[in-house]
Amino acid sequence: MRRKLAAGNWKMNGKLADLAVLERIGATLPDPGCDMLVCLPATLIQPAAGLCESTALRIGAQDCHTAREGAHTGDIAAAQLADAGASAVILGHSERRADHNETSATVRAKAEAAQAAGLSLIICVGETLTERDAGTTLDVIGKQLNASVPDSADAASLVIAYEPVWAIGSGRVATATQIGEVHEFLRARLIARFGAQDADGIRLLYGGSVKPDNAAEIFAIKDVDGALVGGASLTADDFCPIVTALAAS
Ligand code: PEP
């Protein structure tokens, strides 16, 4: 049985005063019945990790560098994130692939660096609307998965997030059929690569405009083990019902 995971992504939002949201999530859901993580801007990781230490809420990061340390002005190393209290890192989010020209090879190198620092990996894959309309969704996702995930990945520390680019921040959710098809494809690809036993433990998240009012429907889809949540992770009022719906699914 895979333990379900509700992961928030605050993106470039949040200041110290907003950490009260995390306190509220932790206090509202002392025993949520699934894993609960919020990936924060680097500036908030250390104070958030301290604040949430005695709660069920874990703290993650949104990116790391490929190198262990060194002359990379403005970047942050996986070991620094772990040192600040992060337990996981999102890698290959479509906003980073688009804004920073991140290739899947870069994502893989970052994943290896994050693994070496003891961080869990949330590796994102997803097609653009143009790719979906062209009928190349599975081809695109298969290539991203293959090239982004390191051979050394293991079920305990690897999570894949399927995030159709056109569904992120748009209010437009993929249909149950679309999500089910991609998740089934991802599971089959992971089994082919890592073997049934290991691949069976790798969690598959859906991400893209998940909200309290559509969460239960999404979590009922086969092979959806949780969600990567952007906008709706910014308030406890939105995030807590999503976590509760996941635990109940
Ligand atoms: C995301 O940031 O990964 C995301 C899915 O955002 P949203 O939930 O706002 O669509």
Residues whose N, C-alpha, C, O or C-beta is under 5 A from the ligand:
A	BS01	PEP	N9 A167 I168 G169 S170 G207 G208 S209 V210 L228 V229 G230 G231 A232
